[in-house]
């Protein structure tokens, strides 16, 4: 296996809110996503979810506060915590989550993706 260049992987897609799987690691999936605008409030009852910002700025709205995540930073949303990602500008994310994690957790919405494309 060769080293994976994140910028090369991000250049392979333009769609937003549709994570792409780039690797699996010990029952976890490593996903890349481009986002802009607002997602939906949702939660994952049995899985933690890690968001790392590569480019842009992520606002993770929780029910009691909003966490701002800048490039080079990450935030781990604990299982069972409702959250709504959003971004004013196009933001590039790398996410780590168990293979069992559903895209929109306990919510089914128009933007729900049932399987992740591998790139």
C-alpha positions in Angstrom: 0.0 0.0 0.0 1.2 3.5 -0.8 0.7 6.6 1.3 -2.6 8.3 0.8 -2.6 11.9 -0.2 -5.7 13.7 1.2 -5.6 16.5 -1.3 -5.5 14.0 -4.2 -8.5 12.2 -2.6 -10.5 15.5 -2.1 -9.9 16.3 -5.8 -11.8 13.2 -6.9 -15.2 14.5 -5.9 -17.3 17.7 -5.6 -20.6 16.6 -4.0 -21.3 17.8 -0.5 -22.6 15.9 2.6 -21.8 12.6 0.9 -18.8 11.0 2.7 -16.3 8.9 0.7 -14.6 6.0 2.3 -10.8 6.0 1.9 -9.7 3.2 4.3 -10.8 0.9 7.1 -8.9 0.4 10.3 -9.7 -2.0 13.1 -13.4 -1.9 12.6 -13.4 1.9 11.9 -13.9 3.6 8.6 -12.0 6.7 7.6 -14.2 9.0 5.5 -13.6 12.3 3.7 -16.4 14.8 3.1 -17.0 18.2 1.7 -19.7 20.2 3.4 -21.3 23.6 3.2 -24.5 24.8 4.8 -26.4 22.9 7.5 -26.9 19.2 8.1 -29.6 17.8 10.3 -29.6 17.3 14.1 -29.0 13.6 14.7 -27.2 11.2 17.1 -25.6 7.8 17.0 -26.7 5.8 20.1 -23.9 3.3 20.0 -21.0 5.0 18.2 -18.6 7.9 18.9 -17.8 10.1 15.8 -14.6 12.1 15.2 -14.6 15.1 12.9 -11.2 16.5 11.8 -11.1 19.7 9.8 -8.6 19.7 6.9 -9.8 23.0 5.2 -12.4 25.5 6.2 -14.2 25.7 9.5 -16.8 23.3 11.1 -19.5 24.4 13.5 -20.8 21.5 15.5 -24.1 22.6 17.1 -24.9 20.6 20.2 -28.1 21.1 22.2 -26.2 23.2 24.9 -23.5 24.9 22.9 -21.7 25.1 19.5 -18.1 23.8 19.1 -16.0 25.5 16.4 -13.3 23.3 14.8 -10.6 24.8 12.7 -8.0 23.3 10.3 -5.7 20.9 12.1 -8.2 20.4 14.9 -10.7 17.6 15.6 -13.7 17.1 17.9 -15.1 13.7 19.0 -18.9 13.6 19.4 -19.7 11.0 22.1 -22.2 8.4 21.4 -25.8 9.5 22.1 -25.1 13.2 21.8 -27.3 15.1 19.3 -25.2 17.2 16.9 -25.7 19.2 13.8 -22.7 20.0 11.6 -22.6 23.1 9.5 -20.2 25.4 7.7 -20.5 28.8 6.1 -17.8 28.0 3.6 -16.9 24.8 1.8 -15.1 22.7 4.5 -13.1 19.5 4.0 -13.4 16.9 6.8 -11.9 13.6 7.7 -14.1 11.5 9.9 -13.4 8.4 11.9 -16.3 6.2 13.0 -17.2 2.6 13.4 -18.3 0.7 10.3 -21.8 0.3 11.9 -22.3 4.1 12.0 -25.3 5.3 9.9 -24.8 8.6 8.0 -27.6 10.5 9.7 -27.8 8.3 12.7 -31.3 8.0 14.1 -32.8 10.4 11.5 -33.8 9.6 7.9 -33.6 12.7 5.7 -33.3 13.5 2.0 -29.5 13.7 2.4 -29.2 10.3 4.0 -26.6 8.1 2.3 -27.0 4.3 3.0 -23.6 3.2 1.7 -20.4 5.1 1.2 -18.5 5.1 -2.1 -14.9 4.1 -1.8 -12.4 6.4 -3.5 
